[in-house]
């Protein structure tokens, strides 16, 4: 599905959708789709993730979109899906990202049933490099799971979807509940305060699930899952020894250590990756070659077939959804007459062009992105809801260690996945029927 727009494009002007030819849709997310695009001048292919502003406002996720835009500007790593351009028109906000056509790990797990240990070990080594980089940038991803790990055409693993990612401070602990509950560390579900160490727990849950095609902690509803994460012993399947070596079991136990100071990868002072490198499971890996993408992945996606749900394009073909098209912006929009949320996006979702812009860091301020209309004076105000993909969205709230709040559950929409509620009721696990963007 290409675009035949032929009007001359000013490539020296501000980047816009007119700089790209639109091709096939390859993913679907909470507020829009992901499609392949080609830069008209460089001829390079990218993934275009576009966010419907009206839907974003309706689901109270403006703060998350702006936070994601800011964080992505700070990041550039071989095992991360990096931002290349950002811009908006009257209807959408656009992220132009590295293209990953190898599919996400959820797709391959469901197709294959389980993934061989040596393949998983290779991916976990690559992802460990990415996590170490993010944490050195003072960023917590908060939603590491198979759905948010994408493969390129060669089989290298990349972290994507920074929709609930936040900065952290050594002086303060976070307490907001965000992410996908099955992958949340004990410190998140208990609301006792957490920091960057939670990402290593989520990586451990991901590795366990890829190898055994089941999660280490589960429950039919949010309350039971919370108790499982907090108290259940780590148990391996009866046939675990046939699927995973003793060294692999040891690594999984290390990543799934409930005490953060004892968790694999969580040594202080930036030594977490050294902790990983020294573990017997990773012996024999040439880490320098790995980080330079000079190691051959042990699993290569079949690029002769689609590694994503092909039904995404049918929605537009059948007119279920409005097709994305190039459209000129209204000249000189009056910010004063805009609704507050639209004005917030207009002012804060700024243009980015990796070919001419320097990456900026927003960390020194370490301030939460507060959605309009909230009480910024409340030290433990959490704006939490869920995207249709199953990720719990929350603004970046932080509390001093001495002011950790009393644990409580947040009331969410019962229709969504892993839903903590004050009343009892079975929640739905949508991670088996994911719609995670392939970007």
C-alpha positions in Angstrom: 0.0 0.0 0.0 2.3 2.8 -1.2 1.6 6.5 -1.6 1.4 8.2 -4.9 1.8 11.8 -3.6 3.8 13.7 -6.1 4.0 17.3 -4.9 7.6 18.4 -4.4 8.9 18.0 -0.8 11.1 20.4 1.0 13.6 18.0 2.6 15.5 21.0 4.1 12.4 22.0 6.0 10.9 20.6 9.1 10.3 16.8 8.9 6.7 15.7 8.2 4.8 12.8 6.9 5.3 14.1 3.4 9.0 13.1 3.6 7.9 9.4 3.6 6.2 6.9 1.4 3.7 4.8 3.3 3.8 1.0 2.9 2.2 -2.0 4.7 0.9 -2.0 8.2 3.0 -4.4 10.5 1.5 -3.8 13.9 -1.3 -2.4 16.0 -1.1 -0.7 19.4 -3.2 1.1 21.9 -3.7 4.3 20.0 -2.8 3.6 16.4 -0.9 1.4 14.1 2.7 0.7 13.0 3.6 0.6 9.3 6.7 0.4 7.1 7.7 3.8 5.6 10.4 4.8 3.2 12.2 8.1 3.5 11.8 9.6 0.0 15.3 11.1 -0.2 17.5 8.5 1.7 15.4 5.5 0.5 15.8 4.0 4.0 13.0 2.0 5.5 11.7 2.7 9.0 8.8 1.8 11.2 6.2 4.6 11.6 4.3 4.4 14.9 1.4 6.8 14.8 -0.7 7.9 17.8 -4.3 9.1 17.3 -4.6 12.2 19.4 -8.3 11.9 20.1 -8.0 8.3 21.2 -4.9 9.2 23.3 -6.9 12.0 25.1 -9.9 9.7 25.6 -7.7 7.1 27.3 -5.9 9.8 29.4 -2.5 8.9 28.0 -1.2 12.2 26.9 1.5 12.3 29.6 2.7 8.8 28.6 3.1 9.8 25.0 5.0 12.9 25.8 7.2 11.0 28.3 7.9 8.3 25.7 8.8 11.0 23.1 11.3 12.6 25.6 12.9 9.4 26.7 13.4 8.1 23.2 15.3 11.2 22.3 17.9 10.3 24.9 18.5 6.7 23.7 20.7 5.3 21.0 21.8 1.7 21.4 22.3 -1.3 19.1 19.8 -3.4 21.0 17.1 -0.8 21.4 14.5 0.3 18.8 15.8 3.8 18.4 13.9 7.0 17.5 14.9 8.6 14.2 12.2 11.2 13.7 9.3 12.7 15.6 6.6 15.1 14.4 2.8 15.6 14.4 -0.1 16.7 12.3 -3.6 17.8 13.3 -4.7 14.2 14.0 -1.7 12.1 14.9 1.7 12.1 16.7 4.3 10.2 14.8 7.4 8.2 15.9 9.7 7.1 13.1 11.8 4.2 14.5 14.3 1.6 13.5 12.5 -1.1 11.4 12.4 -4.6 12.9 10.8 -7.1 10.5 11.7 -10.2 12.4 8.6 -10.1 14.6 8.3 -9.9 18.4 9.2 -12.8 20.7 5.6 -13.4 21.7 4.8 -14.1 18.0 7.7 -16.6 17.8 6.9 -18.2 21.1 3.3 -18.9 20.2 4.4 -20.2 16.8 7.1 -22.6 18.1 5.7 -23.6 21.5 9.0 -22.9 23.3 12.4 -21.5 22.4 15.7 -23.5 22.7 17.9 -22.6 25.6 20.9 -21.5 23.6 18.7 -19.1 21.5 17.2 -17.6 24.6 20.7 -17.2 26.2 21.9 -15.3 23.2 18.9 -12.9 23.3 19.2 -12.4 27.1 22.9 -11.5 26.6 21.9 -8.9 24.0 19.1 -7.6 26.1 21.3 -7.4 29.2 23.5 -5.0 27.3 20.5 -2.9 26.4 19.2 -2.8 30.0 22.6 -1.9 31.3 22.7 1.0 28.9 19.2 2.2 29.8 20.0 2.0 33.5 23.2 4.0 33.0 21.0 6.6 31.3 18.9 6.5 34.5 15.9 5.0 32.6 13.6 2.2 33.9 11.7 0.5 31.1 9.0 -1.1 33.4 7.5 -3.3 30.7 10.0 -5.9 29.6 8.1 -8.9 28.2 8.2 -11.0 25.0 5.8 -8.7 23.3 8.2 -5.7 23.7 11.3 -7.5 22.3 11.6 -7.3 18.5 13.9 -9.1 16.2 15.6 -7.6 13.2 15.9 -9.6 9.9 19.1 -11.3 11.2 17.6 -12.3 14.6 19.1 -9.7 16.9 16.9 -8.7 19.9 15.8 -5.1 20.6 13.8 -3.5 23.3 10.8 -1.4 22.2 7.8 0.3 23.6 8.9 3.0 26.2 5.3 4.0 26.9 5.6 3.6 30.6 9.4 4.1 30.9 10.6 6.7 33.4 13.7 8.3 34.8 14.9 7.2 38.2 16.9 8.9 40.9 19.2 7.4 43.5 17.6 9.5 46.1 14.0 8.6 45.5 11.9 5.4 45.0 9.0 5.0 42.6 5.7 3.7 43.8 3.3 3.9 40.8 2.1 0.7 39.4 2.9 0.4 35.6 3.6 -2.4 33.2 2.2 -5.8 32.7 1.3 -7.5 35.9 2.7 -11.0 35.1 6.1 -9.5 34.6 6.1 -7.1 37.6 8.7 -7.5 40.3 7.5 -7.9 43.9 8.5 -4.4 44.7 6.1 -3.1 42.1 3.0 -5.1 43.1 3.6 -4.5 46.8 3.9 -0.7 46.2 6.8 -0.5 48.7 9.1 1.4 46.4 11.3 0.3 43.6 14.0 1.4 41.1 15.9 0.1 38.1 16.3 -3.4 39.6 12.8 -4.3 38.6 13.7 -4.6 34.9 16.1 -7.5 35.6 13.2 -9.4 37.3 11.0 -8.8 34.3 13.9 -10.1 32.1 14.0 -13.2 34.2 10.3 -13.8 33.8 10.7 -13.4 30.1 13.6 -15.8 29.8 11.7 -18.4 31.9 8.6 -18.1 29.7 10.5 -18.4 26.5 12.2 -21.6 27.6 9.3 -23.3 29.3 6.3 -21.6 27.6 4.8 -20.8 30.9 5.3 -18.1 33.5 7.0 -18.7 36.9 4.2 -16.9 38.8 0.6 -16.7 37.7 -2.9 -16.5 39.0 -6.5 -16.5 37.8 -7.0 -12.9 39.1 -5.0 -10.0 40.2 -5.1 -10.8 43.9 -3.9 -14.4 43.3 -1.2 -13.3 40.9 0.1 -10.7 43.4 0.4 -13.3 46.1 2.1 -15.6 43.7 4.7 -13.0 42.8 5.2 -12.1 46.5 5.2 -15.5 48.1 5.2 -18.6 45.8 8.4 -20.5 45.6 10.1 -20.6 42.2 9.2 -23.9 40.7 10.5 -25.4 37.4 8.6 -27.9 35.2 9.3 -31.6 35.8 11.1 -31.8 32.4 13.1 -28.7 33.1 16.5 -30.5 32.9 15.7 -31.6 29.3 15.1 -28.0 28.3 17.5 -26.0 30.4 21.0 -26.6 31.7 21.9 -26.3 35.4 23.7 -23.1 34.6 20.5 -21.8 32.9 18.4 -22.7 35.9 20.9 -20.9 38.1 20.7 -17.8 36.0 16.9 -17.8 36.1 17.0 -18.2 39.9 19.4 -15.3 40.1 17.2 -13.0 37.9 14.1 -14.1 39.9 15.6 -13.3 43.3 12.9 -11.3 45.2 15.5 -9.3 47.1 16.8 -6.6 44.7 20.3 -6.4 46.3 20.7 -10.1 45.6 19.2 -10.2 42.1 21.4 -11.1 39.2 22.4 -8.0 37.3 21.7 -5.7 40.2 25.1 -5.1 41.6 25.5 -1.4 42.5 27.8 1.3 40.9 27.1 0.2 37.3 28.6 -3.3 37.8 25.4 -5.2 37.0 26.4 -6.2 33.5 29.7 -7.6 34.9 27.6 -9.7 37.2 25.8 -11.1 34.1 29.1 -11.6 32.2 30.6 -13.6 35.1 27.7 -16.0 35.4 28.5 -19.5 34.1 25.4 -19.5 31.8 27.1 -16.8 29.7 30.6 -18.3 29.6 32.0 -18.4 26.1 30.2 -15.3 24.9 32.5 -12.7 23.2 30.8 -9.7 24.7 32.7 -7.1 22.7 31.7 -8.8 19.5 28.2 -9.3 20.8 27.8 -5.6 21.5 29.0 -4.7 18.0 26.5 -7.1 16.5 29.3 -9.3 15.1 28.0 -12.5 16.6 25.7 -14.6 14.5 22.2 -15.0 16.1 21.2 -18.6 16.7 17.7 -18.0 15.4 17.1 -16.2 12.1 13.5 -15.2 11.3 12.0 -16.5 8.0 11.8 -13.4 6.0 9.9 -15.1 3.3 6.8 -15.0 5.4 5.2 -12.3 7.6 6.4 -12.3 11.2 3.4 -10.3 12.3 -0.4 -10.5 12.3 -1.3 -9.8 8.7 -4.9 -8.8 9.7 -3.6 -5.3 10.6 -3.8 -4.2 7.0 -7.2 -5.7 6.5 -8.8 -3.1 8.9 -8.0 -0.4 6.5 -8.8 -2.4 3.4 -12.2 -3.2 4.8 -12.6 0.4 6.0 -12.9 -0.7 9.6 -10.4 2.0 10.4 -9.6 5.3 8.6 -6.5 4.8 6.5 -3.5 6.9 7.3 -2.9 9.6 4.6 -0.7 12.7 4.1 -2.5 15.8 5.2 -1.4 19.4 5.5 -1.5 21.0 9.0 -3.7 24.0 9.7 -1.7 27.1 9.3 -0.8 28.9 12.6 -3.1 27.0 15.0 -4.4 29.2 17.9 -3.1 27.5 21.0 -5.3 29.6 23.3 -8.4 28.1 21.7 -7.2 24.5 21.9 -8.4 22.0 24.5 -5.8 21.7 27.2 -4.7 18.2 26.2 -4.3 19.1 22.6 -2.3 22.2 23.5 -0.1 20.0 25.7 0.7 17.7 22.8 1.2 20.7 20.5 3.7 22.3 22.8 5.5 19.2 24.2 5.5 16.6 21.5 8.3 18.4 19.7 9.9 17.7 16.3 13.0 15.5 16.2 15.3 14.7 13.3 18.3 12.4 14.1 20.2 13.7 11.0 20.2 17.3 12.3 19.2 17.3 16.0 21.4 16.5 19.0 20.0 14.1 21.4 19.0 15.9 24.6 18.7 14.5 28.2 15.8 15.5 30.3 17.2 13.6 33.3 18.7 16.5 35.4 15.2 17.8 36.1 13.8 14.3 36.8 10.4 15.7 37.0 7.2 13.7 36.4 5.1 14.5 33.3 1.8 15.5 35.0 -1.4 15.2 33.1 -3.4 18.4 33.1 -6.0 18.6 35.8 -4.1 16.5 38.4 -3.1 17.6 41.8 0.7 18.0 41.5 1.0 18.5 45.3 0.0 14.9 46.1 3.3 13.0 46.6 1.7 9.7 45.8 -0.8 10.6 43.1 -0.8 7.9 40.5 -2.7 8.3 37.2 -3.1 4.7 36.2 -5.1 3.0 33.5 -4.5 0.4 30.9 -3.9 0.2 27.2 -5.6 -2.5 25.1 -2.3 -4.3 24.8 -2.4 -5.1 28.5 0.2 -2.6 29.8 -0.9 -0.6 32.8 -0.1 3.0 32.1 0.9 5.4 34.9 2.5 8.8 35.1 5.9 9.0 36.7 5.3 9.4 40.4 8.1 9.2 42.8 8.3 9.2 46.6 11.1 9.6 49.1 12.2 6.4 50.7 11.0 7.7 54.1 7.6 8.5 52.7 6.7 5.2 51.1 2.9 4.9 51.0 0.8 2.3 52.5 0.3 -0.5 49.9 -3.1 -0.4 48.2 -4.6 -1.6 44.9 -5.7 0.7 42.2 -9.1 0.3 40.6 -8.9 -0.4 36.8 -11.2 -1.2 34.0 -12.4 -4.8 34.3 -12.3 -5.3 30.5 -8.5 -5.0 30.4 -5.7 -7.4 31.2 -4.3 -8.2 34.7 -6.7 -5.8 36.4 -6.2 -5.1 40.1 -9.7 -4.4 41.6 -11.0 -3.8 45.1 -13.7 -6.4 44.3 -13.0 -10.0 43.4 -13.2 -11.1 39.8 -11.3 -12.9 37.2 -9.0 -10.8 35.0 -8.2 -11.4 31.4 -4.7 -12.2 30.2 -4.4 -10.5 26.8 -0.7 -11.3 26.4 -1.8 -14.4 24.6 -3.8 -12.3 22.1 -1.4 -9.4 21.9 -1.6 -6.4 19.7 1.8 -5.0 20.5 3.3 -2.6 17.9 6.1 -4.0 15.8 8.2 -1.0 16.1 
